[in-house]
C-alpha cells in the first residue's frame, strides 16, 4: 500500500497542450516525455457496494501492461487528492485474487453475495503524456497530461486535465508547481477524480 498524493488541474480549453513548451526553470527534468494509451475499466456491484464502502476497483491497460488497482476515497481538498492505493502489475487482464486479498477487498472476495456480483460499470480511455520533475531538496513530481473521455454506456464526458503526483518529498511543492503552471495555462483545481466522473455519468443514465 502507498499513499497516493496528487493535485488535479482541469484544462479550460480544448486546445492540446505541448508539454515541451512549458517553462520549468526551477525544475530538473529527469527523463523525456513519455506517452501511453490508458484504457481503464472500473468495477462495482449493481447496487454500487464498493462505492458505499469508500473503495474503487480498476483494471487498467497501459500500452501492453496490465495493472489492477484498489483505492480508498481518501481526502480531497482544493484539488489535492490523498488516498491509499494498492497497485499490482499483471501478465493479463485477469484478477490476481491473492494480491487483491492484500487490500481492503479481502473479506468481499470471500463473500458469495458480493464478489460474483462485481462487474464493469464504466471505462476511461485517454492518452497520457508524462514528464518527471525533481527539485534540489529531493522532491520528485510526475506531471501527467491526460486527454480522452469517460464512457458509461452510451454517455461520455471529456477528460482534459493535468495531474501532479508526488513521488517523493514535500507535498507543498505540488501547490507551488500548480501555481507556476496556472501562470502559463488556463487551469483550475478540481476535486473530481476520473472515477467520480464515471459514477456521475452512471447517475445520469438512471435519471
C-alpha positions in Angstrom: 0.0 0.0 0.0 1.2 3.5 -0.8 -0.3 6.9 0.0 -1.1 8.5 -3.4 -0.9 12.3 -3.3 -1.7 14.2 -6.4 -3.1 17.6 -7.4 -5.6 17.7 -10.2 -5.9 20.6 -12.6 -8.7 20.9 -15.3 -7.7 22.5 -18.6 -10.1 25.3 -19.5 -9.6 24.8 -23.3 -10.0 22.2 -26.0 -6.5 23.1 -27.3 -3.9 20.4 -26.8 -1.0 21.4 -24.6 2.6 20.9 -25.7 4.4 19.9 -22.5 7.8 20.7 -24.1 6.8 24.4 -24.3 6.2 24.7 -20.6 8.7 26.9 -18.7 10.0 24.8 -15.8 13.3 26.6 -15.0 13.2 25.7 -11.3 12.9 22.0 -12.0 15.3 19.4 -13.2 13.8 17.2 -16.0 14.7 13.6 -15.3 13.6 12.0 -18.5 12.0 12.6 -21.9 8.2 13.0 -22.2 6.6 9.5 -22.2 3.3 8.7 -24.0 0.9 5.9 -23.1 -2.6 4.9 -24.1 -4.5 4.1 -20.9 -7.7 2.1 -21.1 -9.3 1.5 -17.6 -12.4 -0.4 -16.6 -13.9 0.3 -13.2 -15.9 -2.4 -11.4 -18.6 -2.4 -8.8 -21.9 -4.2 -8.0 -25.2 -3.1 -9.4 -26.0 -1.5 -6.0 -22.6 0.2 -6.0 -21.5 -1.6 -2.9 -17.8 -0.7 -3.3 -18.6 3.0 -3.6 -20.7 2.8 -0.4 -17.6 1.4 1.3 -15.4 4.2 0.0 -13.5 1.9 -2.3 -12.7 1.8 -6.0 -11.6 -1.2 -8.1 -9.9 -0.7 -11.5 -8.3 -2.8 -14.2 -6.0 -0.7 -16.5 -4.2 -1.5 -19.6 -1.3 0.9 -20.2 0.1 0.2 -23.7 0.7 -3.5 -23.2 1.0 -3.6 -19.4 -2.0 -4.6 -17.2 -2.4 -3.2 -13.7 -5.1 -3.9 -11.1 -5.7 -1.1 -8.6 -7.7 -0.7 -5.4 -8.1 2.8 -4.0 -9.8 4.4 -1.0 -11.9 7.5 -1.4 -9.4 9.3 0.9 -9.4 13.0 1.4 -9.8 15.7 -1.2 -9.4 19.5 -0.7 -8.8 22.2 -3.2 -7.6 19.8 -5.9 -5.3 17.8 -3.7 -6.2 14.1 -3.6 -4.7 12.0 -0.9 -5.8 8.3 -0.7 -4.4 4.8 0.0 -3.7 2.8 -3.1 -2.8 -0.9 -3.8 -1.5 -1.4 -7.3 -0.1 -4.6 -8.9 1.2 -5.3 -12.4 -0.3 -8.3 -14.1 0.5 -10.5 -17.1 -3.0 -10.3 -18.4 -6.4 -8.6 -17.7 -7.5 -11.3 -15.2 -7.6 -10.6 -11.5 -4.9 -11.8 -9.2 -7.0 -12.7 -6.2 -4.0 -13.3 -4.0 -2.9 -9.7 -4.5 -6.5 -8.4 -4.1 -6.7 -10.2 -0.7 -3.9 -8.0 0.5 -6.3 -5.0 0.1 -9.5 -3.9 1.9 -11.4 -6.1 -0.6 -10.2 -9.2 1.2 -13.5 -10.0 3.0 -15.6 -9.1 0.0 -13.7 -11.5 -2.3 -14.7 -14.3 0.1 -18.4 -13.2 0.3 -20.5 -15.1 -2.2 -23.1 -12.3 -2.3 -20.6 -9.6 -3.3 -17.7 -10.8 -5.4 -19.7 -12.7 -8.0 -21.7 -9.6 -8.5 -18.7 -7.4 -9.3 -19.0 -6.3 -13.0 -17.7 -3.5 -15.3 -19.6 -0.2 -14.7 -17.7 2.4 -16.8 -14.4 3.0 -18.6 -11.9 5.7 -19.1 -10.0 5.9 -22.4 -7.2 8.5 -22.7 -3.7 9.3 -23.8 -1.3 10.3 -21.0 1.9 12.3 -21.6 4.2 12.3 -18.5 7.2 14.4 -17.5 9.3 13.5 -14.5 10.5 16.6 -12.5 12.7 17.0 -9.5 13.9 19.7 -7.1 17.2 20.3 -5.3 15.7 19.2 -2.0 15.0 15.7 -3.4 11.3 16.2 -4.1 10.2 14.3 -7.2 6.9 15.0 -9.1 5.3 13.3 -12.1 3.5 15.8 -14.3 0.8 13.9 -16.3 -1.3 15.4 -19.1 -4.4 13.4 -19.8 -6.7 13.8 -22.8 -9.6 11.5 -23.6 -13.0 10.5 -22.3 -15.0 8.7 -19.6 -17.6 6.3 -21.0 -20.7 4.8 -19.3 -23.0 3.0 -21.7 -23.9 5.5 -24.5 -22.9 8.5 -22.4 -19.5 10.1 -22.3 -17.7 13.1 -20.9 -14.3 14.5 -21.9 -11.1 14.2 -19.9 -8.7 17.1 -20.3 -6.5 17.6 -17.2 -3.1 17.7 -15.7 -2.3 15.6 -12.6 0.7 16.4 -10.4 1.7 13.3 -8.4 4.2 13.5 -5.6 6.6 10.6 -6.0 8.8 11.7 -3.0 9.5 14.8 -0.9 7.3 17.6 0.3 3.7 17.9 -0.7 3.8 21.7 -0.6 5.7 21.6 -3.9 2.5 20.3 -5.7 0.8 23.6 -4.9 3.8 25.6 -5.9 4.1 23.8 -9.2 0.4 24.2 -9.8 0.6 27.9 -9.2 3.6 28.0 -11.6 1.6 26.2 -14.3 -1.5 28.4 -13.8 0.6 31.4 -14.7 1.2 29.8 -18.1 -2.0 28.0 -18.8 -5.7 28.3 -18.2 -6.2 25.7 -15.4 -8.4 25.3 -12.3 -8.0 22.9 -9.4 -10.6 20.0 -9.3 -11.8 17.8 -6.5 -13.4 15.4 -9.1 -11.5 12.2 -9.9 -12.0 10.2 -13.1 -13.8 7.6 -11.1 -16.2 10.2 -9.7 -16.8 11.4 -13.3 -17.8 7.9 -14.2 -20.1 7.5 -11.3 -21.7 10.8 -12.2 -22.3 9.6 -15.7 -23.9 6.4 -14.3 -26.3 8.5 -12.2 -27.3 10.5 -15.3 -28.2 7.2 -17.0 -30.6 6.3 -14.2 -32.3 9.7 -14.1 
